[in-house]
Amino acid sequence: MSLSNHALYEVATKALLFKDDQILILITPDGYLDFPGGRVNESEREVPWSEALKREVTEELGENVAIKIGNTLFVSKRQYQKDKKKHYTAAIFFKCKYVGGDIELSEEHTNYKWLTPEEIINNSLMFMSEDERSQLVALFKHKLNL
């Protein structure tokens, strides 16, 4: 079978970052709801997923933010357009705990909020993908018996 028959995805690591009963959401410049994390670099192929996530969280939230990375929660699909071509990303979501530190956003996001799972599900912001939204809804309904 030829490689051209296989779907190619970029890989991203994402944090569902909990502080008590709330989760940190980030807001993109175009108004989408996002979570800390991002794509794995070429140089990170041989390191644990958690190392790529730590790097991304530091880039997006600042060097003073400390987190504890827990278990994998789910994987979702995202897509975006760049250079007139569709790109596909598989985003691995980890349950993380906010340990402390002041959040200093990078230019990738314009604002942040701490929201409960119910507030995330019912938020008027658009999700980065429908798959991500449905994965979160299923996770929250299962965990919270919504």
GUZADO-220052 format. One record per residue (C-alpha): residue in three letters; residue number from 0; x, y, z. Coordinates in Angstrom, 2 decimals, decimal comma. Layout:
BEGIN
   rest    nr        xx        yy        zz
    ALA   NUM         X         Y         Z
...
END
This chain:
BEGIN
   rest    nr        xx        yy        zz
    MET     0      0,00      0,00      0,00
    SER     1      1,32      3,41     -0,94
    LEU     2      1,92      6,06      1,70
    SER     3     -0,23      8,42     -0,35
    ASN     4     -3,27      6,38      0,73
    HIS     5     -2,67      7,16      4,41
    ALA     6     -3,97     10,26      6,13
    LEU     7     -1,18     12,49      7,40
    TYR     8     -1,74     14,49     10,58
    GLU     9      0,32     16,95     12,52
    VAL    10      0,27     16,12     16,24
    ALA    11     -0,56     18,62     18,96
    THR    12     -0,63     18,25     22,72
    LYS    13     -3,29     20,19     24,65
    ALA    14     -3,95     20,79     28,34
    LEU    15     -7,33     20,75     30,03
    LEU    16     -5,85     22,81     32,82
    PHE    17     -7,88     22,57     36,03
    LYS    18     -7,84     25,00     38,94
    ASP    19    -10,31     23,63     41,47
    ASP    20    -13,52     23,03     39,46
    GLN    21    -12,64     25,41     36,62
    ILE    22    -10,71     24,91     33,37
    LEU    23     -8,56     27,49     31,62
    ILE    24     -9,79     28,48     28,17
    LEU    25     -7,90     30,72     25,79
    ILE    26     -9,47     32,95     23,16
    THR    27     -7,86     33,25     19,74
    PRO    28     -7,68     36,57     17,84
    ASP    29    -10,49     35,35     15,55
    GLY    30    -12,74     34,50     18,51
    TYR    31    -12,33     30,75     18,89
    LEU    32    -12,20     28,89     22,18
    ASP    33     -8,82     27,16     22,57
    PHE    34     -6,80     25,37     25,23
    PRO    35     -3,10     25,69     26,12
    GLY    36     -0,79     23,61     23,96
    GLY    37      0,17     23,21     20,35
    ARG    38      1,94     21,22     17,69
    VAL    39      4,86     18,94     18,43
    ASN    40      8,15     20,13     16,91
    GLU    41     10,30     17,95     14,65
    SER    42     12,98     17,89     17,36
    GLU    43     10,47     16,42     19,85
    ARG    44      9,81     13,15     18,01
    GLU    45     11,80     11,13     20,56
    VAL    46     10,63     12,84     23,76
    PRO    47      7,47     12,08     25,76
    TRP    48      4,29     13,91     24,76
    SER    49      4,40     15,66     28,14
    GLU    50      7,68     17,40     27,24
    ALA    51      6,12     18,95     24,12
    LEU    52      3,12     20,00     26,19
    LYS    53      5,32     21,64     28,85
    ARG    54      7,12     23,63     26,15
    GLU    55      3,87     24,76     24,54
    VAL    56      2,31     25,76     27,87
    THR    57      5,40     27,83     28,69
    GLU    58      5,27     29,52     25,26
    GLU    59      1,57     30,33     25,53
    LEU    60      1,13     31,08     29,25
    GLY    61      4,58     32,33     30,30
    GLU    62      7,59     30,93     32,11
    ASN    63      6,09     31,50     35,57
    VAL    64      3,14     29,13     35,11
    ALA    65      3,61     25,72     36,70
    ILE    66      1,39     22,74     35,86
    LYS    67      1,20     19,06     36,72
    ILE    68      0,45     16,86     33,70
    GLY    69     -1,84     13,90     34,27
    ASN    70     -3,47     11,25     32,11
    THR    71     -4,58     11,44     28,51
    LEU    72     -8,28     12,28     28,28
    PHE    73     -9,05     12,05     24,55
    VAL    74     -7,79     12,78     21,05
    SER    75     -9,61     15,10     18,68
    LYS    76     -9,25     16,25     15,09
    ARG    77     -8,70     19,80     13,91
    GLN    78     -8,08     21,29     10,49
    TYR    79     -6,86     24,64      9,25
    GLN    80     -6,06     26,36      5,96
    LYS    81     -2,52     27,58      5,22
    ASP    82     -0,93     28,43      1,89
    LYS    83     -4,13     27,40      0,06
    LYS    84     -3,86     23,89      1,50
    LYS    85     -5,82     22,10      4,24
    HIS    86     -3,76     20,82      7,14
    TYR    87     -5,01     18,25      9,64
    THR    88     -4,04     17,98     13,29
    ALA    89     -4,64     15,24     15,85
    ALA    90     -4,79     16,94     19,26
    ILE    91     -3,98     14,81     22,32
    PHE    92     -5,69     16,26     25,40
    PHE    93     -4,21     15,74     28,86
    LYS    94     -5,80     16,38     32,23
    CYS    95     -3,54     18,92     33,93
    LYS    96     -3,53     20,73     37,26
    TYR    97     -2,65     24,41     37,60
    VAL    98      0,02     24,63     40,30
    GLY    99      0,59     28,39     40,21
    GLY   100      2,16     31,41     38,54
    ASP   101      0,94     34,51     36,74
    ILE   102     -0,43     33,93     33,25
    GLU   103      1,24     36,05     30,55
    LEU   104     -0,40     35,26     27,20
    SER   105      1,57     35,05     23,97
    GLU   106      0,29     36,82     20,86
    GLU   107     -1,46     33,58     19,83
    HIS   108     -4,35     34,40     22,19
    THR   109     -6,11     37,62     23,14
    ASN   110     -7,71     36,65     26,44
    TYR   111     -8,31     33,82     28,87
    LYS   112    -11,00     32,74     31,31
    TRP   113    -11,43     30,13     33,99
    LEU   114    -14,74     28,35     33,32
    THR   115    -16,57     25,34     34,72
    PRO   116    -17,19     22,42     32,36
    GLU   117    -20,85     23,48     32,12
    GLU   118    -19,82     27,01     31,16
    ILE   119    -17,48     25,66     28,48
    ILE   120    -20,21     23,51     26,96
    ASN   121    -22,69     26,40     27,00
    ASN   122    -20,23     29,12     25,93
    SER   123    -21,08     31,21     22,87
    LEU   124    -17,48     31,05     21,56
    MET   125    -16,83     28,75     18,62
    PHE   126    -14,79     25,61     19,19
    MET   127    -11,71     24,98     17,05
    SER   128    -13,46     21,90     15,65
    GLU   129    -16,78     20,12     15,94
    ASP   130    -14,94     16,93     16,88
    GLU   131    -13,24     18,71     19,77
    ARG   132    -16,57     20,10     21,00
    SER   133    -18,27     16,70     20,87
    GLN   134    -15,34     15,01     22,66
    LEU   135    -15,50     17,61     25,44
    VAL   136    -19,28     17,34     25,76
    ALA   137    -19,02     13,54     26,03
    LEU   138    -16,20     13,80     28,59
    PHE   139    -18,02     16,36     30,72
    LYS   140    -21,36     14,54     30,56
    HIS   141    -19,67     11,29     31,61
    LYS   142    -17,64     12,83     34,44
    LEU   143    -20,31     15,20     35,68
    ASN   144    -23,43     13,17     34,95
    LEU   145    -24,89     16,15     33,08
END
